[in-house]
Amino acid sequence: MAATLVSSNRSFKGRQFVYKHASSTTQCEMTFGVYIPDHKPDEKLPALFYLSGLTCTHANFMEKSGFQQFASKHRLVVVHPDTSPRGVDVDGDSESWDFGKGAGFYVNATVEKWAKNYRMYDYIVKELLEEVVPSVAPIDLAKIGIFGHSMGGHGALTIGLRNSSKFQSISAFAPICNPITVPWGQKALTGYLGDEDKSTWNQYDASEVLKAYSGPKREILVDQGAADNFLAQLKPETLKSKENAEIVVRMQAEFDHSYYFIASFMADHFEHHAKILNKI
Ligand SMILES: N[C@@H](CCC(=O)N[C@@H](CSC=O)C(=O)NCC(=O)O)C(=O)O
């Protein structure tokens, strides 16, 4: 169903929009933000998808990261969805901040209770990218990048690597790199996928997906705060470069897990994506 405009604000040389729409994937109303630089009629622009972390809605990135100046400078459309279904109530979805609402973990749930709505992987990769965003923004589907923070960094790495024909550039801020081995990931994957066959978890584990990656050459930028309280949940050391995937992990002294950290390195991430997408 068509997206409905919620808000529109002039920002740098472009506009920041928020839309809502009825999602056929999550079976409920979803909200997303999209920044669109000024463009000529019929002009198509490269686009970046930004996936947010635990507890976030579409709004945290829009209001706290300061990304609009870089999207304007590099003329990149930026799409920033919500982190879970929210237009539906599932029993148990609000008992903790790291599971359920605000914590969809970018997976397709298979446990019956969650499987109808908690399909954030397909929502991003298929419905939002291929149907909904093209109906409101002039995106060039051959030039798409993906990045994100923490749970959203995990989403960006797994979605970007598993869909290398759809996403040509990847980066992450403090991603959860090996969720199958840490409490945040184990809780989410047990809840959404069940723990009877843990081999099903590997498809949503960046380190495992990277080991199995056989697609085109990727250079992936990862920034990680060295003073991040959540470092034990993130495990950046598990991301190992290989021939077709060079991972540059930059440990940033004194930085924590917050949007102060994200905003400090936003310019570099836009440079990274623009360089790759503009070469295609
Ligand atoms: N609610 C918790 C902290 C939650 C938190 O830090 N969330 C991060 C993402 S963590 C991994 O996905 C975040 O981006 N929060 C939103 C923000 O605007 O900072 C607590 O209170 O400790």
The ligand as a Tripos MOL2 file, in Angstrom:
@<TRIPOS>MOLECULE
LIG
   22    21     1     0     0
SMALL
NO_CHARGES

@<TRIPOS>ATOM
      1 N1         18.3910    1.1740   27.1080 N.3       1 LIG1
      2 C1         19.7330    0.8880   27.4030 C.3       1 LIG1
      3 C2         20.7110    1.3040   26.3260 C.3       1 LIG1
      4 C3         20.2340    1.0550   24.9350 C.3       1 LIG1
      5 C4         21.2150    1.6060   23.9330 C.2       1 LIG1
      6 O1         22.2970    2.0410   24.2360 O.2       1 LIG1
      7 N2         20.7980    1.5330   22.7010 N.am      1 LIG1
      8 C5         21.6650    1.9780   21.6510 C.3       1 LIG1
      9 C6         21.8450    0.8440   20.7000 C.3       1 LIG1
     10 S1         22.5190   -0.5500   21.5540 S.3       1 LIG1
     11 C7         22.6010   -1.8020   20.4010 C.2       1 LIG1
     12 O2         21.8790   -2.0310   19.5300 O.2       1 LIG1
     13 C8         21.0470    3.1850   20.9840 C.2       1 LIG1
     14 O3         21.3160    3.4740   19.8380 O.2       1 LIG1
     15 N3         20.2140    3.9000   21.7430 N.am      1 LIG1
     16 C9         19.4840    5.0310   21.2380 C.3       1 LIG1
     17 C10        20.1000    6.3620   21.4790 C.2       1 LIG1
     18 O4         19.5010    7.3450   21.0090 O.co2     1 LIG1
     19 O5         21.1850    6.4530   22.0850 O.co2     1 LIG1
     20 C11        20.1460    1.6100   28.6210 C.2       1 LIG1
     21 O6         19.3690    2.5010   28.9720 O.co2     1 LIG1
     22 O7         21.2280    1.3300   29.1120 O.co2     1 LIG1
@<TRIPOS>BOND
     1     1     2 1
     2     2     3 1
     3     2    20 1
     4     3     4 1
     5     4     5 1
     6     5     6 2
     7     5     7 1
     8     7     8 1
     9     8     9 1
    10     8    13 1
    11     9    10 1
    12    10    11 1
    13    11    12 2
    14    13    14 2
    15    13    15 1
    16    15    16 1
    17    16    17 1
    18    17    18 2
    19    17    19 1
    20    20    21 2
    21    20    22 1
@<TRIPOS>SUBSTRUCTURE
     1 LIG1         1 GROUP 0 **** ****
